Amino acid sequence: MRVTAGGWLFVLCTSAVSAGQFSGPVRLEVHTEARSVTVASYRLQRYLDTQNCKAELVFNQAGEGDGDLVYRQDGLADRLKLRAVNADGKDPVPVWVTRKTAGVRTLGELEGRDVSLVAGTDPLSGRLALKALAAEGVTPKRGQRYEAGDFSSALGLLLHNNTHAAVSELGLATPFLESQGLAITWQGEPVSGAGWYAGTDTTNPGLQPCLKALLELKRSDDRQIFNLFPEWVYGFASPDSLQ
């Protein structure tokens, strides 16, 4: 059989494509409320490169399902590949935090008092906590609601006596309770849903190295990367993990 040089090149390329060696990069889409993604995206890209995850990062795309993996607050359960977990390795838990010296024993005692919330659409940033207050007949007026840029700032308002209570997340707040003289006045139910979801195409062979890389990524490894995610997100775990 006679095969020209061009023919051999065609055969080699065809074999490589069939083996998945020349598939395109994995498209990672992040829905984020971060004001700037420049530094975080650079550091995430660099980390993924070192983990053999060939990825293209995009942010806040209007369409849904365009990425091979999409970080979002919720989605179809059967497409969840990695769930976002708190510092305890569990689903996040909304809480109201107060100062021990304030003597606030129940949510009802927050009637007429100032509270700290967090800007954004994350349900833990205030929506669930305000719903818990409303169940006790307490609805802070506009001038009584202080909106901070993140959970740390909301807690700072409480610590500086600007407010009587602050929304937070259980794993995030627990390390500060004893040292800062704080108490958890209300604790809600765990909130599931946030994490990395598969897009419409799950055939990209590069998907598994990227999932493995994201699974091993922890906030303590690079806090700047985690500026892309809500402050309570410490890392990611498999959907069926029961830590």
KEKE-3310 file (N, C-alpha, C; in steps of 0.2 Angstrom, whole numbers, plus 5000, padded with zeros to 4 digits):
npx = (5004:5003:5006:5006:5016:5007:4996:4999:5000:4987:4981:4987:4983:4969:4968:4973:4963:4952:4956:4954:4964:4965:4955:4945:4948:4941:4927:4925:4913:4909:4897:4897:4897:4907:4916:4927:4936:4949:4962:4958:4954:4965:4974:4967:4967:4980:4982:4974:4981:4992:4987:4984:4972:4965:4958:4946:4941:4926:4915:4899:4890:4876:4868:4863:4870:4880:4893:4906:4907:4898:4898:4886:4872:4862:4854:4850:4848:4853:4863:4873:4890:4900:4898:4897:4905:4905:4917:4917:4915:4903:4885:4881:4875:4863:4864:4860:4870:4874:4880:4886:4885:4875:4863:4853:4842:4832:4825:4814:4818:4825:4817:4814:4828:4845:4851:4864:4866:4871:4876:4870:4864:4865:4856:4860:4865:4856:4842:4836:4838:4831:4818:4817:4816:4805:4795:4795:4788:4796:4801:4814:4815:4819:4830:4835:4842:4858:4868:4881:4897:4902:4902:4912:4913:4900:4900:4909:4902:4894:4903:4908:4898:4889:4877:4865:4864:4870:4870:4876:4886:4886:4899:4908:4906:4908:4922:4925:4916:4919:4931:4928:4917:4904:4887:4877:4861:4851:4849:4847:4841:4852:4858:4857:4863:4872:4886:4896:4890:4886:4887:4878:4885:4894:4905:4918:4934:4943:4937:4937:4950:4949:4938:4944:4954:4947:4940:4950:4954:4956:4950:4960:4971:4972:4966:4963:4958:4946:4939:4930:4919:4905:4908:4907:4911:4922:4927:4925:4915:4911:4894:4887:4893:4895:4899)
npy = (4994:5011:5026:5043:5056:5066:5059:5050:5060:5063:5051:5050:5062:5059:5048:5053:5062:5054:5047:5057:5066:5079:5087:5101:5115:5114:5122:5133:5141:5154:5160:5175:5187:5195:5211:5213:5202:5200:5197:5186:5177:5175:5169:5157:5152:5149:5140:5129:5126:5120:5108:5100:5103:5109:5123:5136:5151:5159:5172:5176:5174:5176:5166:5149:5134:5134:5132:5119:5116:5124:5136:5140:5146:5137:5123:5110:5095:5083:5086:5092:5092:5095:5100:5116:5119:5123:5129:5118:5107:5105:5108:5125:5135:5146:5160:5170:5182:5188:5200:5194:5202:5210:5204:5198:5186:5180:5180:5189:5199:5208:5217:5233:5236:5238:5230:5219:5216:5207:5212:5206:5191:5179:5167:5166:5178:5186:5185:5173:5174:5186:5181:5173:5182:5189:5179:5179:5191:5202:5215:5223:5241:5251:5260:5253:5243:5238:5236:5227:5224:5211:5196:5197:5211:5214:5207:5215:5227:5224:5220:5233:5239:5245:5239:5228:5214:5202:5195:5179:5164:5148:5139:5149:5159:5152:5151:5164:5166:5163:5170:5183:5186:5183:5177:5164:5168:5163:5149:5142:5130:5119:5124:5119:5117:5126:5126:5117:5114:5102:5106:5105:5096:5083:5076:5079:5074:5081:5085:5077:5079:5093:5093:5085:5094:5105:5099:5097:5110:5122:5135:5140:5137:5147:5162:5172:5167:5162:5174:5174:5167:5166:5171:5161:5150:5137:5126:5112:5098:5081:5077:5067:5067:5065:5073)
npz = (5000:4996:5003:5004:5011:5016:5017:5028:5038:5039:5043:5056:5062:5062:5071:5083:5086:5087:5099:5108:5111:5105:5110:5114:5126:5142:5146:5159:5168:5178:5189:5197:5210:5213:5212:5205:5194:5190:5196:5204:5194:5186:5195:5198:5185:5183:5193:5189:5177:5182:5187:5177:5171:5157:5154:5149:5156:5160:5164:5172:5161:5150:5145:5149:5154:5144:5147:5151:5164:5177:5189:5201:5211:5212:5204:5192:5201:5196:5188:5196:5200:5209:5225:5234:5249:5267:5280:5288:5280:5276:5270:5269:5283:5288:5300:5314:5322:5338:5351:5366:5377:5374:5378:5370:5369:5361:5344:5344:5352:5344:5339:5333:5333:5326:5312:5303:5286:5271:5255:5240:5231:5236:5246:5259:5263:5269:5266:5271:5284:5287:5284:5295:5305:5302:5305:5318:5320:5318:5308:5302:5299:5284:5288:5298:5293:5289:5276:5271:5262:5263:5273:5283:5285:5289:5301:5307:5309:5319:5329:5332:5338:5330:5325:5332:5328:5317:5301:5296:5293:5299:5299:5296:5306:5318:5323:5328:5339:5353:5355:5352:5360:5356:5351:5345:5340:5332:5322:5306:5294:5285:5269:5253:5236:5230:5219:5207:5191:5178:5161:5145:5138:5141:5137:5135:5137:5145:5156:5168:5174:5178:5187:5197:5201:5205:5216:5225:5228:5241:5251:5261:5254:5243:5246:5237:5225:5230:5231:5221:5225:5236:5253:5263:5257:5258:5251:5239:5237:5233:5227:5235:5247:5264:5275)
capx = (5000:5007:5003:5010:5017:5001:4991:5001:4998:4979:4980:4989:4978:4963:4969:4974:4956:4948:4958:4953:4970:4965:4948:4946:4948:4935:4924:4922:4909:4907:4892:4900:4895:4913:4917:4933:4938:4955:4967:4956:4954:4972:4977:4963:4969:4987:4981:4971:4986:4997:4984:4983:4966:4965:4952:4944:4937:4922:4911:4893:4887:4869:4865:4864:4872:4885:4900:4906:4906:4896:4897:4880:4869:4857:4853:4847:4851:4856:4869:4878:4896:4903:4894:4901:4904:4908:4923:4916:4914:4895:4881:4881:4869:4862:4863:4860:4875:4874:4885:4884:4884:4869:4858:4848:4841:4828:4824:4809:4821:4828:4812:4817:4835:4848:4855:4869:4865:4876:4874:4870:4858:4865:4851:4863:4867:4850:4835:4833:4838:4825:4812:4816:4814:4798:4791:4794:4785:4800:4803:4818:4814:4825:4835:4838:4845:4864:4870:4889:4899:4903:4901:4917:4911:4893:4902:4913:4897:4891:4908:4909:4892:4884:4871:4863:4864:4873:4869:4882:4886:4889:4906:4912:4906:4910:4929:4925:4912:4922:4936:4925:4911:4898:4883:4872:4854:4846:4852:4843:4843:4857:4856:4860:4862:4878:4891:4898:4885:4888:4883:4874:4890:4898:4909:4924:4938:4947:4932:4939:4956:4946:4934:4948:4957:4942:4939:4956:4955:4953:4951:4966:4977:4973:4960:4962:4954:4939:4935:4925:4913:4903:4914:4907:4913:4928:4930:4920:4915:4906:4887:4885:4898:4891:4904)
capy = (5000:5017:5031:5049:5060:5070:5053:5048:5065:5063:5046:5052:5067:5056:5043:5057:5065:5048:5046:5062:5070:5086:5090:5108:5116:5114:5129:5134:5147:5156:5166:5178:5194:5199:5217:5212:5195:5200:5194:5179:5173:5174:5164:5151:5149:5147:5134:5124:5124:5116:5102:5097:5105:5114:5127:5142:5154:5164:5174:5179:5173:5177:5160:5144:5128:5135:5129:5112:5116:5131:5137:5144:5145:5132:5121:5103:5091:5077:5089:5094:5088:5097:5105:5121:5117:5128:5127:5111:5102:5103:5113:5131:5136:5154:5161:5177:5182:5194:5201:5191:5207:5214:5201:5196:5179:5178:5185:5194:5205:5212:5222:5240:5236:5238:5223:5219:5211:5207:5213:5201:5187:5173:5167:5166:5185:5190:5183:5168:5177:5191:5177:5170:5187:5190:5173:5181:5197:5207:5217:5229:5246:5252:5263:5249:5237:5240:5232:5227:5221:5204:5193:5200:5218:5213:5206:5221:5232:5221:5221:5240:5242:5249:5235:5223:5207:5202:5188:5175:5157:5144:5138:5155:5163:5149:5152:5170:5166:5164:5176:5190:5187:5183:5171:5163:5168:5159:5144:5140:5124:5119:5126:5115:5119:5130:5122:5116:5110:5100:5109:5100:5092:5080:5071:5082:5070:5085:5086:5074:5082:5099:5091:5083:5100:5109:5096:5098:5117:5125:5143:5141:5137:5153:5165:5177:5163:5162:5180:5173:5164:5169:5171:5155:5144:5135:5121:5109:5091:5077:5078:5063:5067:5066:5075)
capz = (5000:4995:5007:5004:5018:5018:5019:5034:5042:5040:5047:5063:5065:5064:5076:5089:5087:5090:5106:5112:5112:5103:5111:5116:5133:5146:5147:5166:5169:5185:5191:5203:5212:5214:5209:5200:5194:5187:5200:5206:5188:5184:5200:5196:5179:5185:5197:5185:5173:5186:5189:5170:5169:5152:5154:5147:5161:5158:5170:5172:5155:5151:5144:5154:5151:5139:5150:5152:5171:5178:5196:5202:5217:5212:5197:5192:5205:5193:5185:5201:5200:5215:5230:5238:5257:5272:5283:5292:5275:5275:5267:5273:5288:5290:5307:5317:5327:5342:5356:5372:5382:5372:5381:5365:5369:5356:5338:5345:5356:5339:5337:5333:5333:5319:5310:5298:5281:5266:5249:5235:5230:5240:5251:5266:5264:5272:5264:5275:5291:5288:5285:5302:5310:5301:5308:5325:5320:5318:5301:5302:5294:5280:5291:5303:5289:5286:5271:5271:5256:5264:5279:5288:5286:5293:5308:5310:5311:5325:5334:5333:5341:5325:5325:5337:5326:5310:5297:5295:5291:5304:5299:5295:5312:5324:5326:5332:5344:5360:5356:5351:5364:5352:5352:5339:5343:5328:5317:5301:5291:5280:5262:5248:5229:5227:5217:5200:5188:5172:5155:5141:5135:5147:5134:5135:5141:5150:5162:5175:5178:5180:5193:5202:5203:5209:5222:5229:5230:5247:5253:5264:5249:5240:5247:5232:5221:5232:5230:5216:5227:5243:5258:5267:5253:5259:5246:5236:5239:5229:5229:5239:5253:5270:5280)
cpx = (5004:5003:5008:5011:5011:4996:4993:4999:4991:4978:4981:4985:4971:4963:4969:4967:4952:4950:4957:4958:4969:4958:4950:4946:4941:4933:4921:4919:4907:4902:4894:4897:4901:4914:4922:4935:4945:4960:4965:4956:4961:4975:4973:4966:4976:4987:4979:4976:4991:4994:4981:4975:4966:4958:4951:4939:4933:4917:4904:4890:4879:4865:4866:4866:4877:4892:4900:4905:4904:4895:4891:4877:4865:4857:4850:4851:4855:4862:4874:4884:4900:4899:4899:4899:4907:4914:4923:4915:4907:4892:4881:4874:4869:4861:4863:4865:4874:4879:4882:4882:4878:4863:4852:4847:4837:4827:4819:4812:4825:4823:4814:4824:4838:4851:4859:4867:4871:4873:4874:4864:4859:4860:4854:4865:4861:4843:4832:4833:4833:4819:4811:4814:4807:4793:4790:4791:4789:4802:4807:4816:4820:4831:4838:4842:4852:4867:4878:4891:4901:4902:4905:4915:4904:4895:4905:4908:4895:4897:4909:4903:4888:4878:4871:4864:4867:4871:4876:4881:4889:4896:4910:4912:4909:4917:4929:4920:4915:4927:4933:4919:4905:4894:4879:4865:4849:4851:4847:4845:4848:4854:4860:4859:4868:4883:4893:4893:4888:4884:4880:4879:4894:4903:4916:4929:4943:4943:4935:4945:4953:4942:4939:4952:4953:4941:4944:4958:4952:4954:4958:4972:4978:4966:4958:4957:4947:4936:4930:4919:4911:4908:4913:4910:4920:4931:4924:4921:4910:4899:4885:4889:4893:4895:4901)
cpy = (5006:5023:5037:5052:5063:5065:5051:5053:5065:5057:5047:5056:5063:5051:5047:5060:5060:5046:5051:5067:5078:5089:5097:5109:5116:5121:5129:5141:5148:5162:5169:5185:5198:5205:5217:5205:5195:5196:5187:5174:5171:5168:5157:5148:5146:5140:5128:5121:5119:5109:5099:5098:5111:5117:5134:5145:5159:5166:5178:5179:5173:5170:5155:5138:5128:5132:5122:5111:5123:5131:5142:5142:5139:5129:5114:5099:5085:5080:5092:5089:5089:5102:5110:5119:5123:5125:5120:5106:5101:5109:5119:5132:5143:5154:5169:5177:5189:5194:5198:5196:5211:5210:5199:5189:5176:5183:5190:5200:5209:5217:5229:5241:5236:5232:5224:5214:5211:5208:5207:5196:5180:5172:5167:5174:5189:5188:5178:5170:5182:5187:5175:5176:5189:5185:5175:5188:5203:5209:5224:5234:5247:5255:5259:5243:5240:5235:5232:5223:5213:5202:5196:5207:5218:5212:5211:5226:5230:5222:5228:5243:5246:5246:5230:5216:5208:5195:5185:5168:5153:5142:5144:5159:5159:5150:5159:5171:5167:5170:5183:5191:5187:5177:5170:5163:5164:5155:5141:5133:5124:5121:5123:5118:5123:5125:5122:5111:5108:5104:5103:5095:5089:5075:5073:5078:5074:5087:5084:5077:5089:5098:5089:5089:5104:5106:5096:5105:5119:5132:5144:5140:5143:5157:5170:5173:5163:5168:5179:5170:5167:5167:5165:5149:5142:5130:5118:5101:5087:5077:5074:5062:5068:5068:5078)
cpz = (5000:4999:5007:5011:5020:5020:5026:5040:5044:5044:5055:5066:5067:5070:5083:5091:5090:5097:5110:5114:5110:5104:5114:5123:5136:5148:5155:5166:5176:5186:5197:5204:5214:5210:5203:5200:5191:5190:5202:5200:5186:5189:5199:5190:5180:5189:5193:5180:5176:5187:5182:5168:5163:5151:5152:5153:5158:5164:5168:5165:5155:5150:5149:5151:5145:5141:5151:5160:5173:5186:5197:5208:5217:5204:5197:5196:5202:5189:5190:5202:5207:5219:5233:5246:5261:5275:5287:5287:5274:5271:5272:5278:5290:5297:5308:5322:5331:5347:5362:5377:5380:5375:5376:5365:5364:5350:5340:5349:5351:5337:5338:5334:5326:5318:5304:5293:5276:5259:5244:5235:5233:5246:5258:5268:5268:5271:5269:5283:5292:5288:5292:5307:5309:5304:5315:5326:5320:5310:5302:5297:5290:5283:5297:5300:5286:5282:5270:5264:5257:5271:5285:5290:5290:5300:5311:5312:5318:5331:5336:5336:5336:5324:5331:5335:5319:5307:5296:5293:5297:5304:5299:5302:5318:5327:5330:5338:5351:5360:5355:5356:5361:5353:5346:5342:5339:5323:5313:5299:5286:5273:5257:5241:5226:5225:5210:5197:5181:5167:5151:5138:5140:5144:5133:5139:5146:5156:5168:5178:5181:5187:5198:5205:5207:5216:5227:5231:5236:5248:5256:5259:5245:5241:5241:5227:5223:5233:5225:5219:5234:5248:5262:5263:5255:5254:5242:5237:5234:5232:5234:5246:5259:5276:5286)
residu = (MET:ARG:VAL:THR:ALA:GLY:GLY:TRP:LEU:PHE:VAL:LEU:CYS:THR:SER:ALA:VAL:SER:ALA:GLY:GLN:PHE:SER:GLY:PRO:VAL:ARG:LEU:GLU:VAL:HIS:THR:GLU:ALA:ARG:SER:VAL:THR:VAL:ALA:SER:TYR:ARG:LEU:GLN:ARG:TYR:LEU:ASP:THR:GLN:ASN:CYS:LYS:ALA:GLU:LEU:VAL:PHE:ASN:GLN:ALA:GLY:GLU:GLY:ASP:GLY:ASP:LEU:VAL:TYR:ARG:GLN:ASP:GLY:LEU:ALA:ASP:ARG:LEU:LYS:LEU:ARG:ALA:VAL:ASN:ALA:ASP:GLY:LYS:ASP:PRO:VAL:PRO:VAL:TRP:VAL:THR:ARG:LYS:THR:ALA:GLY:VAL:ARG:THR:LEU:GLY:GLU:LEU:GLU:GLY:ARG:ASP:VAL:SER:LEU:VAL:ALA:GLY:THR:ASP:PRO:LEU:SER:GLY:ARG:LEU:ALA:LEU:LYS:ALA:LEU:ALA:ALA:GLU:GLY:VAL:THR:PRO:LYS:ARG:GLY:GLN:ARG:TYR:GLU:ALA:GLY:ASP:PHE:SER:SER:ALA:LEU:GLY:LEU:LEU:LEU:HIS:ASN:ASN:THR:HIS:ALA:ALA:VAL:SER:GLU:LEU:GLY:LEU:ALA:THR:PRO:PHE:LEU:GLU:SER:GLN:GLY:LEU:ALA:ILE:THR:TRP:GLN:GLY:GLU:PRO:VAL:SER:GLY:ALA:GLY:TRP:TYR:ALA:GLY:THR:ASP:THR:THR:ASN:PRO:GLY:LEU:GLN:PRO:CYS:LEU:LYS:ALA:LEU:LEU:GLU:LEU:LYS:ARG:SER:ASP:ASP:ARG:GLN:ILE:PHE:ASN:LEU:PHE:PRO:GLU:TRP:VAL:TYR:GLY:PHE:ALA:SER:PRO:ASP:SER:LEU:GLN)
# end
